[in-house]
Amino acid sequence: MKHRSRPAEQDDLLRPRLLDMIDGRHELVRLAALIDWSWFEREWAGFFPASEGRPATNPRLVAGLMYLQHAYGLSDEAVLARWVENPYFQHFTGETFFQHRLPIHPSSLSRWRSRIGEEGVEWLLSKTIEAGRAAGAVSERSLAEIAVDTTVMEKAIAHPTDSRLYEKARRSLVTLAERAGIRLRQNYNRKAPRLAAQAGRHAHARQFRRMRKALRTLKGYTGRVLRDIGRKLGAVPAGRLRMQIEQRLALVTRLLRQTPKSAGKIYALHEPEVDCISKGKARVRYEFGTKVSIATTLAGGFVLGMRSMPGNPYDGHTLADTLQQVETLTGRSPSLAVVDRGYRGHGVQGTRVLISGTRRGLTPRLARLLRRRSAIEPEIGHMKTDGRLARCALKGTLGDALFALLCGCGHNIRKILAHLRALLLALLASLIHAIAQPGRHPVTARAA
């Protein structure tokens, strides 16, 4: 149902207001005043077209929780637990009085993400850009000169091995068969786990012939269970359970048929869309997740665009989509984009693209901007260490798209909060300096 507007809370003599409990100079209080929260109430209402049923949660609460979650690197459960303890979090999400109970269940955040989709999360990112403009954390001039790069957002999966995949596939098929009442000739619940562990020991001891023999046997166990269920599937009535069994049979069949050189290999049964990406890192040869394209300002590292690119495309082929997203979110097309050598052959026409290593035809200013390209690397590092970009916890390609955008929102929120803290410290320092010099008016001293 369409969300219900938050009612105006009456004064309570026994409950102090949050504004009487907190410091109005705090950066979260000042940031809350810079964001147009009413815009979410108007635009997100379209995602709840029904006129009947239980009213939806207030959009400001959900938007504020998503901002705080990714600004401070918290999970769904952790951000709500901290919300109950922190009056600044509650004021940021629009509360008038201090609350002692959870406002929503953590699962509500998952349902909201699914409902608003990638478009709704892009609006969240656009509002952080507007707040950055209003706070002075990003200037209008810096929006025209950006740096673009890609990174890997790893998925929440274990390192893929054939023995683990075969054993997990067999175990899931046996579980579905038990739920459907299918009697298997043999389920290999005793032999298969031992054989999977033995294959790992052979690999650790570098006894690869024995390891391959154990894998062939384990693959045979999974294939026998697969074919046994396929023969008896006709007895299962049509419905949701039968559809789940058919989908799992198709996925396991694809797993058993793949070879080391196959395209589109399966690395996790619960996340079959995961890509194996090699970025040439010395510490990690391969990363399992999805590629994310990031666009930041050259001056300040403010995120202007962030999008997941499933399928591990060539970096140069992602540049046009990234520039289009930047234009959509900022309302202006960047005049200059600085990229690394992986973007050669990009084919972009409207924006001037400087590729790292270019020497000819550069003015001193362009050469200086080109040297700034590497400034995007520590920004990506902060998104992975201070934010949540290092590991995506949401499911599917839609989850990858939403999580990447939310990580960009969290990075911008941290930038704005740091800028507001610096402004407050500068103001306090100027006042202290003015007070230390008697006979001078504070305003005059600050101007001097």
Secondary structure in CASP SS format (residue, H / E / C, confidence):
PFRMAT SS
TARGET T0000
AUTHOR 0000-0000-0000
METHOD secondary structure of the structure
MODEL  1
M C 1.00
K C 1.00
H C 1.00
R C 1.00
S C 1.00
R C 1.00
P C 1.00
A C 1.00
E C 1.00
Q C 1.00
D C 1.00
D C 1.00
L C 1.00
L C 1.00
R C 1.00
P C 1.00
R E 1.00
L H 1.00
L H 1.00
D H 1.00
M H 1.00
I C 1.00
D C 1.00
G C 1.00
R C 1.00
H C 1.00
E H 1.00
L H 1.00
V H 1.00
R H 1.00
L H 1.00
A H 1.00
A C 1.00
L C 1.00
I C 1.00
D C 1.00
W H 1.00
S H 1.00
W H 1.00
F H 1.00
E H 1.00
R H 1.00
E H 1.00
W H 1.00
A H 1.00
G H 1.00
F H 1.00
F C 1.00
P C 1.00
A C 1.00
S C 1.00
E C 1.00
G C 1.00
R C 1.00
P C 1.00
A C 1.00
T C 1.00
N C 1.00
P H 1.00
R H 1.00
L H 1.00
V H 1.00
A H 1.00
G H 1.00
L H 1.00
M H 1.00
Y H 1.00
L H 1.00
Q H 1.00
H H 1.00
A H 1.00
Y C 1.00
G C 1.00
L C 1.00
S C 1.00
D H 1.00
E H 1.00
A H 1.00
V H 1.00
L H 1.00
A H 1.00
R H 1.00
W H 1.00
V H 1.00
E H 1.00
N C 1.00
P H 1.00
Y H 1.00
F H 1.00
Q H 1.00
H H 1.00
F H 1.00
T C 1.00
G C 1.00
E C 1.00
T C 1.00
F E 1.00
F C 1.00
Q C 1.00
H C 1.00
R C 1.00
L C 1.00
P C 1.00
I C 1.00
H C 1.00
P H 1.00
S H 1.00
S H 1.00
L H 1.00
S H 1.00
R H 1.00
W H 1.00
R H 1.00
S H 1.00
R H 1.00
I H 1.00
G H 1.00
E H 1.00
E H 1.00
G H 1.00
V H 1.00
E H 1.00
W H 1.00
L H 1.00
L H 1.00
S H 1.00
K H 1.00
T H 1.00
I H 1.00
E H 1.00
A H 1.00
G H 1.00
R H 1.00
A H 1.00
A H 1.00
G C 1.00
A C 1.00
V C 1.00
S C 1.00
E C 1.00
R H 1.00
S H 1.00
L H 1.00
A H 1.00
E E 1.00
I E 1.00
A E 1.00
V E 1.00
D E 1.00
T E 1.00
T E 1.00
V E 1.00
M E 1.00
E E 1.00
K E 1.00
A C 1.00
I C 1.00
A C 1.00
H C 1.00
P C 1.00
T C 1.00
D H 1.00
S H 1.00
R H 1.00
L H 1.00
Y H 1.00
E H 1.00
K H 1.00
A H 1.00
R H 1.00
R H 1.00
S H 1.00
L H 1.00
V H 1.00
T H 1.00
L H 1.00
A H 1.00
E H 1.00
R H 1.00
A H 1.00
G C 1.00
I C 1.00
R C 1.00
L C 1.00
R C 1.00
Q C 1.00
N C 1.00
Y C 1.00
N C 1.00
R C 1.00
K H 1.00
A H 1.00
P H 1.00
R H 1.00
L H 1.00
A H 1.00
A H 1.00
Q H 1.00
A H 1.00
G H 1.00
R H 1.00
H H 1.00
A H 1.00
H H 1.00
A C 1.00
R C 1.00
Q C 1.00
F H 1.00
R H 1.00
R H 1.00
M H 1.00
R H 1.00
K H 1.00
A H 1.00
L H 1.00
R H 1.00
T H 1.00
L H 1.00
K H 1.00
G H 1.00
Y H 1.00
T H 1.00
G H 1.00
R H 1.00
V H 1.00
L H 1.00
R H 1.00
D H 1.00
I H 1.00
G H 1.00
R H 1.00
K H 1.00
L H 1.00
G H 1.00
A H 1.00
V C 1.00
P C 1.00
A C 1.00
G C 1.00
R H 1.00
L H 1.00
R H 1.00
M H 1.00
Q H 1.00
I H 1.00
E H 1.00
Q H 1.00
R H 1.00
L H 1.00
A H 1.00
L H 1.00
V H 1.00
T H 1.00
R H 1.00
L H 1.00
L H 1.00
R H 1.00
Q C 1.00
T C 1.00
P C 1.00
K C 1.00
S C 1.00
A C 1.00
G C 1.00
K C 1.00
I C 1.00
Y C 1.00
A C 1.00
L C 1.00
H C 1.00
E C 1.00
P C 1.00
E C 1.00
V C 1.00
D E 1.00
C E 1.00
I E 1.00
S C 1.00
K C 1.00
G C 1.00
K C 1.00
A C 1.00
R C 1.00
V C 1.00
R C 1.00
Y C 1.00
E E 1.00
F E 1.00
G E 1.00
T E 1.00
K E 1.00
V E 1.00
S E 1.00
I E 1.00
A E 1.00
T E 1.00
T E 1.00
L C 1.00
A C 1.00
G C 1.00
G C 1.00
F C 1.00
V E 1.00
L E 1.00
G E 1.00
M E 1.00
R E 1.00
S E 1.00
M E 1.00
P C 1.00
G C 1.00
N C 1.00
P C 1.00
Y C 1.00
D H 1.00
G H 1.00
H H 1.00
T H 1.00
L H 1.00
A H 1.00
D H 1.00
T H 1.00
L H 1.00
Q H 1.00
Q H 1.00
V H 1.00
E H 1.00
T H 1.00
L H 1.00
T H 1.00
G C 1.00
R C 1.00
S C 1.00
P C 1.00
S C 1.00
L E 1.00
A E 1.00
V E 1.00
V E 1.00
D C 1.00
R H 1.00
G H 1.00
Y H 1.00
R C 1.00
G C 1.00
H C 1.00
G C 1.00
V C 1.00
Q C 1.00
G C 1.00
T C 1.00
R E 1.00
V E 1.00
L E 1.00
I E 1.00
S C 1.00
G C 1.00
T C 1.00
R C 1.00
R C 1.00
G C 1.00
L C 1.00
T C 1.00
P H 1.00
R H 1.00
L H 1.00
A H 1.00
R H 1.00
L H 1.00
L H 1.00
R H 1.00
R H 1.00
R H 1.00
S H 1.00
A H 1.00
I H 1.00
E H 1.00
P H 1.00
E H 1.00
I H 1.00
G H 1.00
H H 1.00
M H 1.00
K H 1.00
T H 1.00
D C 1.00
G C 1.00
R C 1.00
L C 1.00
A C 1.00
R E 1.00
C E 1.00
A C 1.00
L C 1.00
K C 1.00
G H 1.00
T H 1.00
L H 1.00
G H 1.00
D H 1.00
A H 1.00
L H 1.00
F H 1.00
A H 1.00
L H 1.00
L H 1.00
C H 1.00
G H 1.00
C H 1.00
G H 1.00
H H 1.00
N H 1.00
I H 1.00
R H 1.00
K H 1.00
I H 1.00
L H 1.00
A H 1.00
H H 1.00
L H 1.00
R H 1.00
A H 1.00
L H 1.00
L H 1.00
L H 1.00
A H 1.00
L H 1.00
L H 1.00
A H 1.00
S H 1.00
L H 1.00
I H 1.00
H H 1.00
A H 1.00
I H 1.00
A H 1.00
Q C 1.00
P C 1.00
G C 1.00
R C 1.00
H C 1.00
P H 1.00
V H 1.00
T H 1.00
A H 1.00
R H 1.00
A H 1.00
A C 1.00
END
